[in-house]
């Protein structure tokens, strides 16, 4: 039962992470260094981006909890 739930959560987590829009310049920016590393940029997510981001965070926490729960049981 828990293993099946873990598989469903992990598949949903993969799909949600693939649906998120890229926030970087891509692979060319990684090699050339253009744009810099902007960890503390003040960018707000709005609308569907915020919903997808929050669902990804929630599913990540659920995934972590399920893995620990399966390991204990």
HELIX and SHEET records of a PDB file:
HELIX    1   1 UNK A    2  UNK A   19  1                                  18    
HELIX    2   2 UNK A   27  UNK A   32  1                                   6    
HELIX    3   3 UNK A   48  UNK A   72  1                                  25    
END                                                                             
